Amino acid sequence: MKFSSAITGLVLSASVALAIHPFHPKSVHNKVKPRVEKRVPGQDFQHPELQKRASRFLNDKTKEFAVNGTGLPDVPFDVGESYAGLLPISNSPNETRKLFFWFFPATAATNPDEIVIWLNGGPGCSSLSGLLTENGPFTWEAGTLAPVKNPYTWTNLTNMVWLEQPVGVGYSQGTPNITNEVELATELRGFWKNFIDTFGMKGFDMYITGESYAGVYIPYIADGFISTGDTEYFNLKGVSINDPIIGDEVAQEQVVILPFAEYWQNLFYLNDTYLEQLRTAQAQCGYDTYFEKYLQFPPPPGPFPVLPDPYATNNITCDQFDNVYAGALDVNPCFNIYHITETCPHPYSQLGIINQGDYKPPGAEVYFNRTDVQEALHAVVGTNWEQCSSKNVFGNGGDNGRDRSPKPATNGVLERVIEHTNNTIIGSGDLDMILCTNGTLLAIQNMTWNGVQGLQKPPSIPAYVPFHPEYNGGALAGSGIQGVWVQERGLTFYTGHLAGHELPGYTPGLAFRMLEILLGRIDNFSNKAGFTTQSGSSNGTKTL
């Protein structure tokens, strides 16, 4: 998703070993026959792990939001029970500002008394992009011709709501007028009370999850929920953020980018002369000594010094992110900072294009900007839906309309959330350049929570994803060792070796296991039990 400025990081040091598996023999499927999805027109494919959806939420208040699960345009199967529409951000009779939601009840046989919010970032990007390409009940990935069922949808585990916020994003209604994250959290609190009242969820356990600039949103929203002391409406039990912007932007953005490029040089292919120029700038800007001194486990005593922001001066020498990015684009014109293995051409997305010059097929329409889709979802027909809003969602902000708030790892906000929940999970995709591992770790090492600064040990424990029996050619997920993790004092940090910026989209099995941990279904990433939703499982185990 887009950013006010770009962020970077480096995959952990080479001391963290990657798990190597031998090539599969040609007879790999002889013992376990893959279950292949049959795409027959008019015939619904029923995955054995997907169960009939509950209906406890359908009542006189909610029926106006009910979505016809068999009537979504271009979706050739029943997506099940869901509710979508707009609710105001306050109960004032004159309130015209409204946020859009799409709520899917859990498919579990017994619907849990809990609700999980998903937020994308930006600032100004729609959470429907996460629903359609990451963790929703169906996905329509870039470059594919049709949507497919998602065996790893988070609705298999719990009640999920994808929420477009703040005002100015997606289908939301009203004029953006906030200046900072505290005001953003106030908007969402008002909406959330209306949502809880509408769907009868008072006292439900709640969790907030998301990625990218939601690394700023979520801690402030969570802190605002906690500050109310109201467990009827805001019974917060945990948060999870992937590839987040949480700390000082120069440390997350500039300091770590050259080591990242050097680590992945076999993907960047920067020439020797250019690399030497980058190394010279790294030393002149003090980034080399900063990286070596402060990315330590345990960290040196903080707070860490704040380096000059190259964007705030006319000296572009220290803008190492753009220096590296420019070189990468020369080598690979389709270089993707969200997932660095991508080469040309860029696949077209049903969410539309963000970057000028991206490919758009003749006659292509943005899915959520179609009239038939807007009617199906009870949106205001004619709304100009954008994946990332061209509006400034911090409309009254100073500083050229930017979010005025300090990053949550720099002013105690994130620390308070960790200490309140003792159930905070931060993830990072190792193939993400824009917000990647070592930049996030630098921010964490500069925080103090539950009495101690930073992580005392680096993430190095293998993160395991269980093997699973289904084989759906439209929605695949890897198994076995998928990353590394560490847990200390209520904070879990993990990586996805093959993940880019949108971790649940690139490594859905790892993200599904993360949600099991967040919800307390599984204890940690070392647990080798099967997914708790796998058919035939007993106490979380599965024998193939």
C-alpha positions as CSV (number, residue, x, y, z in Angstrom):
1,M,0.0,0.0,0.0
2,K,1.2,3.6,-0.5
3,F,3.1,5.6,2.1
4,S,3.7,9.2,2.9
5,S,7.3,8.2,2.5
6,A,9.0,4.8,1.8
7,I,10.2,2.4,4.4
8,T,12.7,-0.4,4.2
9,G,14.6,-3.2,6.1
10,L,17.0,-6.1,5.9
11,V,16.4,-9.8,6.3
12,L,18.0,-11.1,9.5
13,S,21.7,-11.9,9.5
14,A,23.0,-15.0,7.8
15,S,23.3,-16.6,11.2
16,V,19.6,-17.4,11.0
17,A,19.7,-20.6,9.0
18,L,17.1,-21.3,6.3
19,A,15.5,-24.7,6.3
20,I,16.5,-26.6,3.1
21,H,14.3,-29.3,1.7
22,P,15.2,-31.8,-1.1
23,F,13.4,-31.6,-4.4
24,H,10.2,-33.6,-4.4
25,P,10.5,-36.9,-6.2
26,K,8.2,-37.3,-9.2
27,S,6.1,-39.7,-7.1
28,V,5.4,-37.2,-4.4
29,H,1.6,-37.4,-4.8
30,N,1.4,-41.2,-5.1
31,K,0.7,-41.7,-1.4
32,V,-1.4,-38.5,-0.8
33,K,-3.5,-37.7,-3.8
34,P,-4.0,-33.9,-4.1
35,R,-7.6,-32.7,-3.8
36,V,-8.1,-30.6,-6.9
37,E,-10.8,-28.0,-7.2
38,K,-13.3,-28.8,-10.0
39,R,-14.4,-25.5,-11.6
40,V,-17.7,-26.6,-13.1
41,P,-20.1,-23.9,-14.1
42,G,-23.1,-23.7,-11.8
43,Q,-21.6,-26.3,-9.4
44,D,-20.2,-25.1,-6.1
45,F,-16.9,-26.5,-4.9
46,Q,-17.2,-27.6,-1.3
47,H,-13.8,-27.7,0.5
48,P,-14.0,-30.1,3.4
49,E,-12.5,-27.5,5.8
50,L,-15.2,-24.9,5.0
51,Q,-18.3,-25.4,7.1
52,K,-21.8,-23.9,6.9
53,R,-21.9,-20.4,8.2
54,A,-23.8,-19.4,11.3
55,S,-26.9,-17.2,11.3
56,R,-26.9,-15.8,14.9
57,F,-26.4,-12.2,13.6
58,L,-29.4,-12.0,11.3
59,N,-32.1,-9.9,12.9
60,D,-34.3,-6.8,12.3
61,K,-31.4,-4.5,12.8
62,T,-29.0,-6.3,10.5
63,K,-31.2,-7.5,7.7
64,E,-30.7,-4.3,5.7
65,F,-27.0,-5.1,5.6
66,A,-27.4,-8.8,4.6
67,V,-25.4,-9.6,1.4
68,N,-26.7,-12.3,-1.0
69,G,-23.9,-14.8,-0.9
70,T,-24.8,-16.2,-4.3
71,G,-25.3,-12.8,-5.9
72,L,-21.8,-11.2,-5.9
73,P,-20.9,-10.3,-9.5
74,D,-18.4,-12.6,-11.2
75,V,-18.1,-14.8,-8.1
76,P,-19.3,-18.3,-9.3
77,F,-19.9,-19.8,-5.8
78,D,-21.7,-19.0,-2.6
79,V,-19.5,-16.9,-0.3
80,G,-21.9,-17.6,2.6
81,E,-23.4,-15.3,5.2
82,S,-22.1,-11.7,5.3
83,Y,-23.2,-8.2,6.0
84,A,-22.0,-4.9,4.4
85,G,-22.8,-1.3,4.5
86,L,-22.3,2.0,6.3
87,L,-22.6,3.1,9.9
88,P,-22.0,6.6,11.4
89,I,-19.0,7.5,13.5
90,S,-21.2,8.9,16.2
91,N,-24.8,8.8,17.4
92,S,-25.4,12.5,16.8
93,P,-28.6,13.1,14.7
94,N,-26.6,15.4,12.5
95,E,-23.8,13.0,11.8
96,T,-23.1,12.5,8.1
97,R,-19.7,10.8,8.3
98,K,-19.9,7.0,8.0
99,L,-17.4,4.1,7.7
100,F,-17.9,1.1,5.5
101,F,-17.7,-2.5,6.7
102,W,-18.0,-6.0,5.3
103,F,-18.6,-8.5,8.1
104,F,-18.4,-12.3,7.7
105,P,-19.4,-14.5,10.6
106,A,-17.1,-17.4,11.4
107,T,-17.7,-20.7,9.7
108,A,-16.9,-22.7,12.9
109,A,-19.6,-25.1,14.1
110,T,-19.9,-23.1,17.3
111,N,-19.6,-19.4,16.6
112,P,-17.2,-17.8,19.1
113,D,-17.9,-14.7,21.1
114,E,-15.1,-12.8,19.5
115,I,-14.5,-10.4,16.6
116,V,-11.4,-9.6,14.6
117,I,-10.9,-6.3,12.8
118,W,-8.7,-6.2,9.7
119,L,-7.2,-2.8,8.6
120,N,-5.0,-2.0,5.6
121,G,-2.8,1.1,5.7
122,G,-1.8,3.8,3.3
123,P,-2.7,6.1,4.9
124,G,-5.9,6.0,2.9
125,C,-5.9,2.5,1.5
126,S,-9.0,0.3,1.6
127,S,-9.2,-2.9,3.7
128,L,-11.2,-4.5,1.0
129,S,-7.9,-5.0,-0.8
130,G,-6.9,-7.3,2.1
131,L,-10.2,-9.1,1.8
132,L,-9.9,-9.6,-2.0
133,T,-6.2,-10.6,-2.1
134,E,-5.1,-11.8,1.4
135,N,-7.4,-13.3,4.0
136,G,-11.0,-13.0,2.8
137,P,-13.4,-15.9,2.1
138,F,-12.7,-15.5,-1.6
139,T,-9.7,-14.0,-3.4
140,W,-9.1,-12.6,-6.8
141,E,-5.4,-12.3,-7.2
142,A,-3.7,-10.0,-9.7
143,G,-3.2,-11.6,-13.0
144,T,-5.9,-14.2,-12.6
145,L,-9.2,-14.4,-14.5
146,A,-11.6,-15.3,-11.8
147,P,-12.0,-15.4,-8.0
148,V,-11.6,-18.6,-6.1
149,K,-12.5,-19.8,-2.6
150,N,-9.8,-19.2,0.0
151,P,-9.1,-22.3,2.2
152,Y,-7.1,-20.1,4.5
153,T,-9.7,-17.4,5.0
154,W,-9.6,-16.1,8.6
155,T,-13.3,-16.6,8.8
156,N,-12.6,-20.3,9.2
157,L,-11.4,-19.4,12.7
158,T,-13.4,-16.4,13.9
159,N,-15.8,-13.6,13.1
160,M,-14.1,-11.1,10.8
161,V,-14.8,-7.5,9.7
162,W,-12.9,-5.7,7.0
163,L,-13.2,-2.0,7.8
164,E,-12.6,1.0,5.6
165,Q,-11.3,3.9,7.7
166,P,-10.7,6.7,8.3
167,V,-13.3,8.9,6.6
168,G,-12.2,9.4,3.0
169,V,-11.3,5.8,2.3
170,G,-13.1,3.5,-0.1
171,Y,-16.9,3.6,0.3
172,S,-16.8,5.7,3.5
173,Q,-18.9,8.9,3.4
174,G,-18.0,12.4,4.6
175,T,-15.2,14.9,4.3
176,P,-11.9,14.0,6.0
177,N,-11.2,16.5,8.8
178,I,-8.9,14.7,11.3
179,T,-5.3,15.9,12.0
180,N,-3.8,13.0,13.9
181,E,-4.2,9.4,15.1
182,V,-6.0,10.3,18.4
183,E,-8.8,11.8,16.4
184,L,-8.7,8.8,14.0
185,A,-9.2,6.5,17.0
186,T,-12.1,8.6,18.3
187,E,-13.8,8.3,14.9
188,L,-13.4,4.5,15.0
189,R,-14.6,4.2,18.6
190,G,-17.9,5.9,17.7
191,F,-18.3,3.6,14.7
192,W,-17.5,0.5,16.7
193,K,-20.1,1.2,19.4
194,N,-22.7,1.4,16.6
195,F,-21.4,-1.8,15.0
196,I,-21.5,-3.7,18.4
197,D,-25.0,-2.5,19.1
198,T,-26.2,-3.4,15.6
199,F,-24.9,-7.0,15.7
200,G,-25.4,-7.7,19.4
201,M,-21.7,-8.2,20.3
202,K,-21.5,-6.6,23.7
203,G,-18.8,-8.2,25.8
204,F,-17.2,-10.0,22.8
205,D,-13.4,-10.4,23.0
206,M,-12.0,-8.3,20.2
207,Y,-8.7,-8.3,18.3
208,I,-7.3,-5.7,15.8
209,T,-5.1,-6.9,12.9
210,G,-3.6,-5.3,9.8
211,E,-0.5,-4.3,8.0
212,S,1.7,-1.5,6.7
213,Y,0.5,2.0,7.8
214,A,-2.0,0.1,10.1
215,G,1.2,-0.2,12.1
216,V,0.4,3.4,13.1
217,Y,-3.4,3.1,13.1
218,I,-3.7,-0.1,15.3
219,P,-1.6,0.9,18.3
220,Y,-3.4,4.3,18.6
221,I,-6.8,2.6,18.1
222,A,-6.0,-0.1,20.6
223,D,-4.7,2.5,23.1
224,G,-7.9,4.5,22.6
225,F,-10.0,1.4,23.3
226,I,-8.0,0.5,26.4
227,S,-8.3,4.0,27.8
228,T,-12.1,3.8,27.9
229,G,-12.0,1.0,30.5
230,D,-15.2,-0.2,28.8
231,T,-15.1,-4.0,28.2
232,E,-18.7,-4.1,27.0
233,Y,-17.7,-2.4,23.8
234,F,-13.9,-2.5,23.8
235,N,-12.8,-5.8,25.3
236,L,-9.4,-5.8,23.6
237,K,-7.5,-9.1,23.9
238,G,-4.7,-8.8,21.4
239,V,-3.3,-7.1,18.3
240,S,-1.3,-8.2,15.3
241,I,0.5,-6.0,12.7
242,N,2.5,-7.2,9.6
243,D,5.2,-5.2,7.9
244,P,4.4,-2.1,10.0
245,I,5.7,1.4,10.1
246,I,6.1,1.9,13.9
247,G,9.3,3.8,14.5
248,D,11.7,6.5,13.4
249,E,11.4,6.7,9.6
250,V,15.1,7.3,8.9
251,A,16.1,4.2,10.8
252,Q,13.4,2.1,9.2
253,E,13.8,3.6,5.8
254,Q,17.4,4.7,5.1
255,V,19.8,3.0,7.5
256,V,18.9,-0.5,6.6
257,I,18.3,-0.4,2.8
258,L,21.9,-0.9,1.6
259,P,22.5,-4.0,3.8
260,F,19.2,-5.3,2.5
261,A,20.2,-4.9,-1.1
262,E,23.6,-6.5,-0.4
263,Y,22.0,-9.5,1.2
264,W,19.7,-9.9,-1.8
265,Q,22.2,-8.9,-4.4
266,N,21.4,-12.0,-6.4
267,L,18.0,-10.5,-7.0
268,F,19.1,-6.8,-7.3
269,Y,22.1,-7.4,-9.6
270,L,23.5,-3.9,-8.9
271,N,26.8,-3.3,-10.6
272,D,30.0,-3.0,-8.6
273,T,30.5,0.7,-9.4
274,Y,27.1,1.6,-8.2
275,L,27.4,-0.5,-5.1
276,E,30.7,1.3,-4.2
277,Q,28.9,4.6,-4.6
278,L,26.2,3.4,-2.3
279,R,28.7,2.2,0.3
280,T,30.4,5.6,0.2
281,A,27.2,7.4,0.9
282,Q,26.3,4.9,3.7
283,A,29.5,5.8,5.5
284,Q,29.2,9.6,4.9
285,C,25.7,9.6,6.4
286,G,26.7,7.5,9.4
287,Y,24.3,4.7,8.5
288,D,26.9,2.0,8.6
289,T,28.0,2.6,12.2
290,Y,24.3,3.2,13.3
291,F,23.3,-0.2,11.9
292,E,26.2,-2.0,13.5
293,K,25.8,-0.3,16.9
294,Y,22.0,-0.4,17.4
295,L,20.8,-3.6,15.7
296,Q,22.0,-5.7,18.6
297,F,20.3,-8.4,20.8
298,P,20.1,-7.2,23.6
299,P,20.3,-3.6,22.4
300,P,22.5,-0.8,23.8
301,P,20.7,1.4,26.2
302,G,18.3,3.8,24.5
303,P,16.8,6.0,23.4
304,F,18.7,5.7,20.1
305,P,19.8,9.0,18.4
306,V,17.5,10.4,15.7
307,L,19.4,10.9,12.4
308,P,18.7,13.9,10.0
309,D,15.8,13.2,7.6
310,P,17.1,13.4,4.1
311,Y,13.7,14.4,2.8
312,A,13.8,17.5,5.0
313,T,16.9,18.8,3.3
314,N,18.2,19.5,-0.2
315,N,20.9,17.0,0.2
316,I,19.7,13.8,-1.4
317,T,23.0,11.9,-0.8
318,C,21.5,10.2,2.3
319,D,18.3,9.2,0.6
320,Q,19.6,5.7,0.3
321,F,16.2,4.2,-0.2
322,D,15.6,6.0,-3.5
323,N,19.3,5.5,-4.5
324,V,18.9,1.7,-4.2
325,Y,15.4,1.7,-5.7
326,A,16.6,3.7,-8.8
327,G,19.4,1.2,-9.4
328,A,17.1,-1.7,-9.0
329,L,14.7,-0.2,-11.6
330,D,17.5,0.2,-14.1
331,V,18.2,-3.5,-13.9
332,N,14.6,-4.6,-13.6
333,P,12.0,-2.1,-14.8
334,C,9.2,-4.0,-13.0
335,F,11.1,-4.2,-9.7
336,N,8.5,-4.5,-7.0
337,I,9.4,-3.0,-3.6
338,Y,6.5,-5.0,-2.0
339,H,7.9,-8.3,-3.2
340,I,11.4,-8.2,-4.7
341,T,11.3,-11.4,-6.7
342,E,8.8,-9.9,-9.2
343,T,9.9,-9.3,-12.8
344,C,8.1,-7.9,-15.9
345,P,5.2,-7.7,-16.7
346,H,3.2,-6.3,-13.8
347,P,0.0,-8.4,-13.5
348,Y,-3.2,-6.4,-13.6
349,S,-5.2,-6.3,-10.4
350,Q,-9.0,-6.1,-10.0
351,L,-8.3,-3.5,-7.4
352,G,-7.0,-1.1,-10.1
353,I,-3.6,0.4,-10.6
354,I,-1.8,2.7,-8.2
355,N,1.4,3.6,-10.1
356,Q,1.2,5.6,-13.3
357,G,2.2,3.4,-16.2
358,D,1.0,0.1,-14.7
359,Y,-0.7,-2.2,-17.2
360,K,-4.5,-2.0,-17.6
361,P,-6.2,-4.4,-20.0
362,P,-8.7,-2.9,-22.5
363,G,-12.2,-2.7,-21.0
364,A,-10.9,-3.5,-17.5
365,E,-13.0,-2.2,-14.5
366,V,-12.0,-1.8,-10.9
367,Y,-14.1,-4.5,-9.1
368,F,-15.3,-2.3,-6.2
369,N,-16.0,0.6,-8.5
370,R,-18.7,-1.3,-10.5
371,T,-22.3,-0.4,-10.0
372,D,-23.5,-4.0,-9.6
373,V,-20.8,-4.6,-6.9
374,Q,-21.7,-1.4,-5.1
375,E,-25.4,-2.4,-5.1
376,A,-24.6,-5.9,-3.8
377,L,-22.6,-4.4,-0.9
378,H,-25.1,-1.7,0.0
379,A,-22.5,1.0,-0.8
380,V,-23.6,4.4,-2.1
381,V,-23.8,3.8,-5.9
382,G,-21.6,6.2,-7.8
383,T,-18.9,6.3,-5.1
384,N,-15.5,6.6,-6.7
385,W,-13.9,3.7,-4.9
386,E,-10.1,3.7,-5.0
387,Q,-7.7,1.1,-3.6
388,C,-5.7,4.0,-2.1
389,S,-7.6,7.2,-1.8
390,S,-6.5,10.3,-3.8
391,K,-8.1,12.3,-1.0
392,N,-6.0,13.4,1.9
393,V,-7.5,11.5,4.8
394,F,-5.8,13.8,7.3
395,G,-7.6,16.7,5.7
396,N,-7.0,19.3,8.5
397,G,-3.5,18.3,9.1
398,G,-0.6,20.8,9.3
399,D,2.7,19.8,7.7
400,N,1.1,19.6,4.2
401,G,-1.8,17.6,5.4
402,R,0.3,14.7,6.8
403,D,-0.6,12.7,9.9
404,R,0.9,14.8,12.8
405,S,1.2,11.9,15.2
406,P,4.5,10.5,16.4
407,K,5.1,6.9,15.4
408,P,3.7,4.5,18.1
409,A,7.0,2.9,19.0
410,T,8.5,6.3,19.8
411,N,6.1,7.8,22.3
412,G,4.9,4.8,24.5
413,V,1.7,4.0,22.7
414,L,2.8,0.6,21.3
415,E,4.4,-0.2,24.6
416,R,1.2,0.4,26.5
417,V,-0.7,-1.9,24.1
418,I,1.8,-4.7,24.6
419,E,1.7,-4.4,28.4
420,H,-2.1,-4.3,28.4
421,T,-2.7,-7.3,26.2
422,N,0.5,-9.3,26.7
423,N,-0.7,-10.6,23.3
424,T,0.9,-8.5,20.6
425,I,2.3,-10.0,17.4
426,I,4.4,-8.3,14.8
427,G,5.3,-10.0,11.6
428,S,7.6,-9.2,8.7
429,G,8.0,-10.5,5.1
430,D,11.6,-11.1,4.3
431,L,11.1,-10.3,0.7
432,D,9.5,-6.9,1.5
433,M,11.7,-3.9,0.7
434,I,9.3,-1.1,1.7
435,L,8.8,-2.2,5.3
436,C,11.0,-5.1,6.1
437,T,12.7,-7.0,8.8
438,N,15.6,-5.1,10.2
439,G,13.9,-1.7,10.0
440,T,11.1,-3.1,12.1
441,L,13.6,-4.7,14.5
442,L,15.5,-1.4,14.9
443,A,12.2,0.2,16.0
444,I,11.5,-2.6,18.5
445,Q,15.0,-2.5,19.9
446,N,14.5,1.2,20.8
447,M,11.3,0.4,22.8
448,T,11.0,-0.5,26.5
449,W,8.0,-2.6,27.6
450,N,7.3,-4.6,30.7
451,G,10.5,-3.2,32.3
452,V,13.1,-4.2,29.7
453,Q,14.3,-2.6,26.5
454,G,14.1,-4.5,23.2
455,L,14.3,-8.1,22.4
456,Q,17.1,-9.9,24.3
457,K,17.5,-12.6,21.6
458,P,17.0,-12.3,17.8
459,P,14.2,-14.1,16.1
460,S,15.8,-17.5,15.3
461,I,13.4,-20.2,16.3
462,P,12.0,-22.0,13.2
463,A,8.3,-21.1,12.5
464,Y,6.4,-24.1,11.5
465,V,3.3,-24.3,9.3
466,P,1.5,-27.7,9.3
467,F,1.1,-29.8,6.2
468,H,-2.5,-29.7,5.0
469,P,-4.4,-32.1,2.7
470,E,-6.1,-29.8,0.3
471,Y,-4.8,-28.8,-3.1
472,N,-6.6,-25.8,-4.6
473,G,-4.8,-24.6,-7.7
474,G,-6.2,-21.1,-7.1
475,A,-5.2,-20.7,-3.5
476,L,-2.0,-22.5,-2.4
477,A,-0.1,-22.2,0.9
478,G,3.3,-23.6,1.8
479,S,4.1,-26.0,4.6
480,G,7.0,-26.8,6.9
481,I,9.5,-24.2,8.1
482,Q,8.2,-20.8,6.8
483,G,10.1,-18.3,8.9
484,V,11.6,-17.6,12.3
485,W,10.2,-16.2,15.5
486,V,10.9,-15.1,19.1
487,Q,8.6,-14.2,22.0
488,E,9.5,-12.0,25.0
489,R,7.3,-10.3,27.6
490,G,4.1,-10.3,25.7
491,L,5.5,-9.5,22.3
492,T,5.9,-12.1,19.5
493,F,8.0,-11.2,16.5
494,Y,8.0,-13.5,13.4
495,T,9.2,-13.5,9.8
496,G,7.9,-15.1,6.6
497,H,10.8,-16.2,4.4
498,L,8.8,-16.1,1.2
499,A,6.4,-13.3,2.2
500,G,6.4,-9.8,0.7
501,H,4.6,-6.8,2.1
502,E,1.2,-8.4,2.2
503,L,2.1,-11.4,4.3
504,P,-1.3,-13.2,4.4
505,G,-1.4,-13.0,0.7
506,Y,2.0,-14.4,0.0
507,T,2.2,-16.9,2.9
508,P,-1.5,-17.6,3.8
509,G,-0.6,-20.7,5.9
510,L,1.8,-18.8,8.1
511,A,-0.7,-16.0,8.6
512,F,-3.4,-18.5,9.5
513,R,-1.2,-20.1,12.1
514,M,-0.4,-16.5,13.4
515,L,-4.2,-16.0,13.9
516,E,-4.5,-19.3,15.7
517,I,-1.8,-18.1,18.1
518,L,-3.4,-14.6,18.5
519,L,-6.8,-16.2,19.4
520,G,-5.2,-18.7,21.8
521,R,-6.0,-21.8,19.7
522,I,-2.3,-22.7,19.4
523,D,0.5,-21.7,21.8
524,N,3.3,-20.7,19.4
525,F,4.9,-21.1,16.0
526,S,6.9,-24.2,17.1
527,N,3.7,-26.2,17.6
528,K,3.6,-28.8,14.9
529,A,-0.1,-29.7,15.4
530,G,-2.3,-29.5,12.4
531,F,-4.5,-26.4,11.8
532,T,-7.3,-26.4,14.3
533,T,-9.8,-26.3,11.4
534,Q,-8.5,-29.2,9.5
535,S,-11.1,-31.9,8.8
536,G,-10.4,-35.1,10.7
537,S,-8.2,-33.3,13.2
538,S,-8.2,-34.3,16.8
539,N,-7.0,-31.9,19.4
540,G,-5.4,-29.9,16.7
541,T,-3.5,-32.7,15.1
542,K,-3.8,-34.2,11.6
543,T,-2.5,-37.5,10.3
544,L,-2.2,-37.8,6.5
